[in-house]
Amino acid sequence: MILTYGKASRQHGLRIAEAFPAPQVDLYGSTEAGYLFVGGAFGDDSRAIDENAFIELVPWRDGAPGISQIHVTTRGREAMPLLRYRTGDIVQSTPRGFRILGRERDLHFRRDGSIVSAADVDGALPAGFSCWHYCLAQSGASRWDFHYVANRTADHPAVEAALSRLLGPGVRVNAFRRKSISPAASGKFALLKPLARD
């Protein structure tokens, strides 16, 4: 089972596995550059697909070792060739390969400067939590709303406490079960939506 067109959450992977019990592969790329990384879904073992493009990993920020921006130069493309194109995607080096953190704009910085990605949200959700889709959206400096689509209402206090711990001291999270969550104009969904940074 191939997961593509936006970073899937573990919740997506679990729901897909219930219907299709097969290994899942994460195929990550961009419309402009094609597929760039492949690996086991949620395995932190993605590797670059060098046949499509030359992938340059550029250190992203001071104090974030092993975390890089992706710049791409396409190979053999006559239509829309790219030269050192900055995709807006961020990866983290792991002992087994790379973890795709997602879009730069979708990463959150705690007050201590550490990074929170959608993978961290997946890891923070209580063990019994189950949903079809979710979006953790920042609505104020210390307020976040966790919208989720599920068959049953979750234990909101447990979900809110787990996500508040993840986001840091003084952060309040409110959980809301929804019938649906609308995608962006591109058709993609953002799992984590921090406020825009300056």
C-alpha positions as a LaTeX table, in Angstrom:
\begin{tabular}{lrrr}
\hline
Residue & $x$ (\AA) & $y$ (\AA) & $z$ (\AA) \\
\hline
Met1 & 0.00 & 0.00 & 0.00 \\
Ile2 & 1.56 & 3.30 & $-1.11$ \\
Leu3 & 0.92 & 6.45 & 0.93 \\
Thr4 & 1.48 & 9.59 & $-1.13$ \\
Tyr5 & 0.19 & 13.13 & $-1.91$ \\
Gly6 & 0.88 & 14.68 & 1.47 \\
Lys7 & 2.26 & 13.21 & 4.65 \\
Ala8 & $-0.09$ & 10.62 & 6.14 \\
Ser9 & $-0.64$ & 10.37 & 9.88 \\
Arg10 & $-0.34$ & 7.15 & 11.87 \\
Gln11 & $-4.11$ & 7.34 & 12.26 \\
His12 & $-4.45$ & 7.26 & 8.46 \\
Gly13 & $-2.08$ & 4.29 & 8.32 \\
Leu14 & $-4.03$ & 2.39 & 10.97 \\
Arg15 & $-7.39$ & 2.95 & 9.24 \\
Ile16 & $-5.95$ & 1.85 & 5.89 \\
Ala17 & $-4.42$ & $-1.26$ & 7.50 \\
Glu18 & $-7.82$ & $-2.25$ & 8.90 \\
Ala19 & $-9.18$ & $-2.47$ & 5.35 \\
Phe20 & $-6.00$ & $-3.49$ & 3.52 \\
Pro21 & $-3.66$ & $-5.51$ & 5.80 \\
Ala22 & $-0.53$ & $-5.08$ & 3.70 \\
Pro23 & 2.85 & $-3.37$ & 4.16 \\
Gln24 & 2.70 & 0.41 & 3.73 \\
Val25 & 5.27 & 2.46 & 1.84 \\
Asp26 & 5.71 & 6.22 & 2.08 \\
Leu27 & 6.38 & 7.78 & $-1.33$ \\
Tyr28 & 7.16 & 11.46 & $-0.82$ \\
Gly29 & 7.71 & 14.21 & $-3.36$ \\
Ser30 & 6.31 & 17.30 & $-4.96$ \\
Thr31 & 4.26 & 18.12 & $-8.02$ \\
Glu32 & 7.15 & 20.15 & $-9.42$ \\
Ala33 & 9.99 & 17.70 & $-8.78$ \\
Gly34 & 8.35 & 14.27 & $-8.76$ \\
Tyr35 & 9.01 & 11.57 & $-6.18$ \\
Leu36 & 12.02 & 12.34 & $-4.00$ \\
Phe37 & 12.01 & 9.87 & $-1.06$ \\
Val38 & 10.72 & 6.34 & $-0.46$ \\
Gly39 & 10.66 & 4.26 & 2.71 \\
Gly40 & 8.55 & 2.18 & 5.03 \\
Ala41 & 5.57 & 4.20 & 6.25 \\
Phe42 & 6.36 & 5.67 & 9.69 \\
Gly43 & 9.70 & 3.84 & 9.71 \\
Asp44 & 12.05 & 6.85 & 9.72 \\
Asp45 & 13.99 & 4.98 & 7.02 \\
Ser46 & 13.24 & 6.96 & 3.87 \\
Arg47 & 15.97 & 7.19 & 1.26 \\
Ala48 & 16.44 & 9.60 & $-1.62$ \\
Ile49 & 15.29 & 8.54 & $-5.08$ \\
Asp50 & 18.34 & 9.75 & $-7.01$ \\
Glu51 & 17.00 & 8.66 & $-10.40$ \\
Asn52 & 14.49 & 11.53 & $-10.49$ \\
Ala53 & 16.56 & 14.40 & $-9.15$ \\
Phe54 & 19.74 & 15.50 & $-7.47$ \\
Ile55 & 18.65 & 16.16 & $-3.88$ \\
Glu56 & 20.63 & 18.64 & $-1.84$ \\
Leu57 & 20.06 & 18.74 & 1.91 \\
Val58 & 20.72 & 22.26 & 3.21 \\
Pro59 & 20.99 & 22.77 & 7.00 \\
Trp60 & 17.77 & 24.42 & 8.05 \\
Arg61 & 18.38 & 26.36 & 11.27 \\
Asp62 & 21.02 & 26.90 & 13.90 \\
Gly63 & 20.28 & 24.67 & 16.88 \\
Ala64 & 18.53 & 22.05 & 14.73 \\
Pro65 & 21.29 & 19.53 & 13.89 \\
Gly66 & 20.39 & 16.87 & 11.35 \\
Ile67 & 17.36 & 18.83 & 10.11 \\
Ser68 & 17.53 & 20.06 & 6.52 \\
Gln69 & 15.64 & 21.83 & 3.77 \\
Ile70 & 15.31 & 20.00 & 0.48 \\
His71 & 16.68 & 21.66 & $-2.66$ \\
Val72 & 16.14 & 19.79 & $-5.91$ \\
Thr73 & 17.73 & 19.79 & $-9.36$ \\
Thr74 & 15.72 & 17.59 & $-11.71$ \\
Arg75 & 17.41 & 15.06 & $-14.01$ \\
Gly76 & 16.55 & 14.61 & $-17.68$ \\
Arg77 & 13.52 & 16.87 & $-17.68$ \\
Glu78 & 12.83 & 18.93 & $-20.75$ \\
Ala79 & 9.55 & 20.38 & $-19.57$ \\
Met80 & 9.83 & 22.42 & $-16.37$ \\
Pro81 & 13.43 & 21.62 & $-15.37$ \\
Leu82 & 14.36 & 22.73 & $-11.86$ \\
Leu83 & 17.70 & 24.02 & $-10.64$ \\
Arg84 & 18.25 & 24.10 & $-6.87$ \\
Tyr85 & 14.49 & 24.41 & $-6.37$ \\
Arg86 & 13.57 & 24.81 & $-2.70$ \\
Thr87 & 10.61 & 22.49 & $-2.17$ \\
Gly88 & 9.55 & 23.85 & 1.23 \\
Asp89 & 9.87 & 20.35 & 2.73 \\
Ile90 & 11.99 & 19.51 & 5.77 \\
Val91 & 13.71 & 16.19 & 6.58 \\
Gln92 & 15.54 & 14.90 & 9.64 \\
Ser93 & 18.47 & 12.47 & 9.48 \\
Thr94 & 17.94 & 9.25 & 11.45 \\
Pro95 & 20.23 & 6.24 & 11.98 \\
Arg96 & 18.14 & 4.35 & 9.37 \\
Gly97 & 17.70 & 7.10 & 6.76 \\
Phe98 & 15.40 & 10.12 & 6.90 \\
Arg99 & 12.20 & 11.14 & 8.62 \\
Ile100 & 10.05 & 13.43 & 6.50 \\
Leu101 & 8.94 & 16.19 & 8.87 \\
Gly102 & 6.70 & 17.83 & 6.27 \\
Arg103 & 6.22 & 21.35 & 5.02 \\
Glu104 & 8.29 & 24.05 & 6.69 \\
Arg105 & 5.19 & 26.17 & 7.34 \\
Asp106 & 3.52 & 23.22 & 9.13 \\
Leu107 & 6.21 & 22.83 & 11.79 \\
His108 & 5.77 & 24.41 & 15.22 \\
Phe109 & 8.45 & 25.71 & 17.55 \\
Arg110 & 7.97 & 25.33 & 21.28 \\
Arg111 & 9.09 & 28.18 & 23.53 \\
Asp112 & 12.38 & 26.35 & 24.14 \\
Gly113 & 13.04 & 26.30 & 20.37 \\
Ser114 & 12.45 & 22.58 & 19.86 \\
Ile115 & 10.43 & 21.47 & 16.85 \\
Val116 & 7.02 & 19.78 & 16.79 \\
Ser117 & 5.95 & 17.94 & 13.62 \\
Ala118 & 2.85 & 15.93 & 12.75 \\
Ala119 & 4.82 & 12.77 & 13.64 \\
Asp120 & 5.19 & 14.13 & 17.18 \\
Val121 & 1.44 & 14.71 & 17.36 \\
Asp122 & 0.89 & 11.09 & 16.26 \\
Gly123 & 3.22 & 9.91 & 19.02 \\
Ala124 & 1.56 & 12.05 & 21.69 \\
Leu125 & $-2.02$ & 10.89 & 21.12 \\
Pro126 & $-3.29$ & 8.48 & 23.80 \\
Ala127 & $-2.99$ & 4.77 & 22.97 \\
Gly128 & $-6.75$ & 4.22 & 22.69 \\
Phe129 & $-7.38$ & 7.21 & 20.43 \\
Ser130 & $-8.76$ & 6.39 & 16.98 \\
Cys131 & $-9.87$ & 8.69 & 14.16 \\
Trp132 & $-10.16$ & 8.96 & 10.39 \\
His133 & $-8.42$ & 12.31 & 10.20 \\
Tyr134 & $-7.27$ & 15.16 & 12.43 \\
Cys135 & $-5.92$ & 18.69 & 12.36 \\
Leu136 & $-4.18$ & 20.40 & 15.29 \\
Ala137 & $-4.53$ & 24.14 & 14.58 \\
Gln138 & $-3.09$ & 27.01 & 16.58 \\
Ser139 & $-5.70$ & 29.71 & 17.25 \\
Gly140 & $-3.71$ & 31.95 & 19.62 \\
Ala141 & $-0.28$ & 32.32 & 21.21 \\
Ser142 & $-1.02$ & 29.55 & 23.72 \\
Arg143 & $-4.27$ & 28.08 & 22.38 \\
Trp144 & $-4.69$ & 25.17 & 19.97 \\
Asp145 & $-7.78$ & 23.38 & 18.64 \\
Phe146 & $-7.67$ & 19.67 & 17.87 \\
His147 & $-10.30$ & 18.81 & 15.25 \\
Tyr148 & $-10.84$ & 15.16 & 14.45 \\
Val149 & $-13.23$ & 12.98 & 12.44 \\
Ala150 & $-14.12$ & 9.69 & 14.14 \\
Asn151 & $-16.88$ & 7.17 & 14.62 \\
Arg152 & $-16.96$ & 7.88 & 18.37 \\
Thr153 & $-16.18$ & 10.84 & 20.59 \\
Ala154 & $-12.75$ & 10.47 & 22.16 \\
Asp155 & $-11.81$ & 11.04 & 25.80 \\
His156 & $-11.33$ & 14.79 & 25.33 \\
Pro157 & $-9.58$ & 15.47 & 28.66 \\
Ala158 & $-6.98$ & 12.75 & 27.93 \\
Val159 & $-6.39$ & 13.96 & 24.35 \\
Glu160 & $-6.20$ & 17.61 & 25.43 \\
Ala161 & $-3.76$ & 16.84 & 28.26 \\
Ala162 & $-1.50$ & 14.73 & 26.01 \\
Leu163 & $-1.32$ & 17.39 & 23.31 \\
Ser164 & $-0.83$ & 20.20 & 25.85 \\
Arg165 & 2.17 & 18.30 & 27.26 \\
Leu166 & 3.57 & 17.94 & 23.75 \\
Leu167 & 3.22 & 21.63 & 22.92 \\
Gly168 & 4.74 & 22.87 & 26.16 \\
Pro169 & 4.00 & 24.66 & 29.44 \\
Gly170 & 1.07 & 27.05 & 29.49 \\
Val171 & $-0.49$ & 25.71 & 26.27 \\
Arg172 & $-4.20$ & 24.91 & 26.25 \\
Val173 & $-5.72$ & 22.48 & 23.75 \\
Asn174 & $-9.44$ & 22.03 & 23.08 \\
Ala175 & $-10.65$ & 18.90 & 21.26 \\
Phe176 & $-13.58$ & 18.93 & 18.85 \\
Arg177 & $-15.12$ & 15.96 & 17.06 \\
Arg178 & $-16.21$ & 17.01 & 13.56 \\
Lys179 & $-18.20$ & 15.43 & 10.75 \\
Ser180 & $-15.55$ & 16.56 & 8.28 \\
Ile181 & $-12.40$ & 18.66 & 7.91 \\
Ser182 & $-11.99$ & 20.65 & 4.72 \\
Pro183 & $-8.77$ & 20.47 & 2.71 \\
Ala184 & $-6.79$ & 23.47 & 1.52 \\
Ala185 & $-7.40$ & 24.81 & $-2.00$ \\
Ser186 & $-4.65$ & 22.43 & $-3.25$ \\
Gly187 & $-6.70$ & 19.44 & $-2.09$ \\
Lys188 & $-4.15$ & 18.61 & 0.61 \\
Phe189 & $-4.75$ & 18.43 & 4.35 \\
Ala190 & $-2.45$ & 19.91 & 6.98 \\
Leu191 & $-2.23$ & 17.79 & 10.11 \\
Leu192 & $-0.47$ & 20.55 & 12.06 \\
Lys193 & $-1.30$ & 24.22 & 11.46 \\
Pro194 & 0.72 & 26.65 & 13.57 \\
Leu195 & 0.14 & 30.38 & 13.25 \\
Ala196 & 2.24 & 32.02 & 10.55 \\
Arg197 & 5.70 & 33.02 & 11.74 \\
Asp198 & 7.28 & 36.40 & 11.05 \\
\hline
\end{tabular}
